[in-house]
């Protein structure tokens, strides 16, 4: 899979722990690249590369303010992740219901 295709896929974009950590910081509001790099423990260059992937996937927006680039969360694409994970929430509910039933039967 090419980098362009992979980075446009929200699942690929959030597969990296550093990018998830960046999203966590950005979720609190608009943040400059330098603050993000420091907050995640990355070099400025590495943080910028990760932010480019998040930007290409539509997960963040950026604007320039003087010499700084500021990033903010655009959570819309995360809806696909939520919808996918929601299917498994139902699965686990069913498993827990079955476990309760088995435990109740075994305790009587």
Secondary structure as the mmCIF struct_conf table of DSSP 4:
data_model
#
loop_
_struct_conf.conf_type_id
_struct_conf.id
_struct_conf.beg_label_comp_id
_struct_conf.beg_label_asym_id
_struct_conf.beg_label_seq_id
_struct_conf.end_label_comp_id
_struct_conf.end_label_asym_id
_struct_conf.end_label_seq_id
HELX_RH_AL_P HELX_RH_AL_P1 UNK A 3 UNK A 8
BEND BEND1 UNK A 9 UNK A 9
HELX_RH_AL_P HELX_RH_AL_P2 UNK A 10 UNK A 13
TURN_TY1_P TURN_TY1_P1 UNK A 14 UNK A 15
BEND BEND2 UNK A 16 UNK A 16
HELX_RH_AL_P HELX_RH_AL_P3 UNK A 17 UNK A 26
TURN_TY1_P TURN_TY1_P2 UNK A 27 UNK A 28
BEND BEND3 UNK A 29 UNK A 29
STRN STRN1 UNK A 31 UNK A 32
HELX_RH_AL_P HELX_RH_AL_P4 UNK A 33 UNK A 40
TURN_TY1_P TURN_TY1_P3 UNK A 41 UNK A 41
HELX_RH_AL_P HELX_RH_AL_P5 UNK A 44 UNK A 56
TURN_TY1_P TURN_TY1_P4 UNK A 57 UNK A 58
BEND BEND4 UNK A 59 UNK A 59
STRN STRN2 UNK A 60 UNK A 65
TURN_TY1_P TURN_TY1_P5 UNK A 66 UNK A 67
STRN STRN3 UNK A 68 UNK A 73
HELX_RH_3T_P HELX_RH_3T_P1 UNK A 75 UNK A 77
HELX_RH_AL_P HELX_RH_AL_P6 UNK A 78 UNK A 107
#
